[in-house]
Amino acid sequence: MYLFFRSQWHLNEASRALDCLKKAGRVAQQCMDGGVQAQLLAELLGRYALLRERGNEALTTNLIDAVIQKIREELANLDQSEEVEQITKHFHNTLQHLKNRMECPDPEGLGYEGLNLA
């Protein structure tokens, strides 16, 4: 439910949100299964985008770039399966959302200038 409200939300605090996402990233990278790691990082990327669009300047495009690159590395190392296809689809949908926001930025949120989606 929190995703749809623009009112006060504890993750609107820039430093608190960044700490939370960094912890989530460390947990994801500790997973031994590459598929699980890629899936968690893809979910994390969506959260980075959500909070950046809500005005959290601590979530820089460099940070988002790093998550994107890590997901690409993990996906490249996985054997094809139905699970990997679902993770890849989710990742590509998130990238498409970022691309759309770069082309048509939300005037109330932060943009993605300098983000490299290639």
C-alpha positions in Angstrom: 0.0 0.0 0.0 2.8 2.4 0.7 3.8 2.5 -3.0 0.8 4.6 -3.9 0.9 7.3 -1.2 3.0 10.5 -1.5 2.6 11.4 2.1 5.2 10.8 4.9 6.9 7.5 4.6 9.8 6.4 6.7 11.8 5.5 3.6 11.5 9.0 2.3 14.4 9.9 4.6 17.3 9.8 2.2 19.9 8.4 4.5 17.6 5.8 6.0 16.4 4.6 2.7 20.0 4.3 1.3 21.0 2.3 4.4 18.1 0.0 4.0 18.8 -0.6 0.3 22.5 -1.1 0.9 21.7 -3.8 3.5 19.3 -5.4 1.1 22.1 -5.4 -1.6 24.6 -7.0 0.8 22.0 -9.7 1.7 21.4 -10.3 -2.0 25.1 -10.7 -2.8 25.5 -13.2 0.0 23.1 -15.6 -1.8 25.0 -18.6 -3.2 22.4 -19.3 -5.9 23.0 -16.9 -8.8 19.3 -17.0 -9.8 18.2 -15.9 -6.4 20.8 -13.2 -6.3 19.7 -11.9 -9.7 16.1 -12.0 -8.7 16.7 -10.1 -5.5 18.9 -7.5 -7.3 16.1 -7.0 -9.9 13.6 -6.4 -7.1 16.1 -4.0 -5.5 16.5 -2.1 -8.7 12.8 -1.5 -8.8 12.9 -0.1 -5.2 15.9 2.2 -6.2 13.8 3.6 -9.1 10.7 4.0 -6.9 12.5 6.0 -4.2 14.5 8.0 -6.7 11.3 9.0 -8.5 9.9 10.0 -5.1 12.7 12.5 -4.7 15.4 10.6 -2.9 18.6 12.3 -4.1 20.8 9.8 -2.2 20.0 7.2 -4.8 22.3 8.4 -7.5 22.3 7.3 -11.1 25.8 5.8 -10.4 24.4 3.6 -7.7 21.6 2.5 -10.1 24.1 1.8 -12.8 26.1 -0.4 -10.5 23.0 -2.5 -9.6 22.1 -2.8 -13.3 25.7 -4.0 -14.2 25.6 -6.5 -11.3 22.3 -7.9 -12.5 23.7 -8.2 -16.1 26.7 -10.1 -14.8 24.6 -12.5 -12.8 22.2 -13.2 -15.6 25.1 -13.8 -18.0 26.4 -16.6 -15.7 23.1 -18.4 -15.4 21.9 -21.4 -17.5 18.6 -20.8 -19.3 15.5 -21.9 -17.5 12.0 -20.8 -16.9 13.1 -19.0 -13.7 15.9 -17.2 -15.5 13.4 -16.1 -18.2 11.1 -14.6 -15.6 14.0 -12.8 -13.9 15.2 -11.5 -17.2 11.7 -10.3 -18.2 11.3 -8.5 -14.8 14.7 -6.9 -15.3 13.9 -5.8 -18.8 10.5 -4.4 -17.7 12.3 -2.3 -15.1 14.9 -1.1 -17.6 12.0 -0.2 -20.0 10.4 1.8 -17.2 13.7 3.7 -16.6 14.0 4.3 -20.3 10.5 5.7 -20.4 11.2 8.0 -17.4 14.3 9.2 -19.1 12.3 10.1 -22.2 9.3 11.6 -20.3 10.5 12.6 -16.9 8.0 13.1 -14.0 8.1 16.8 -13.2 7.6 16.0 -9.5 10.4 13.4 -9.2 14.1 13.1 -9.9 15.2 12.1 -13.4 17.8 9.7 -14.6 20.2 12.0 -16.3 23.5 10.2 -16.9 22.1 6.7 -16.5 23.6 4.3 -18.9 21.1 1.7 -20.1 23.1 0.4 -23.0 
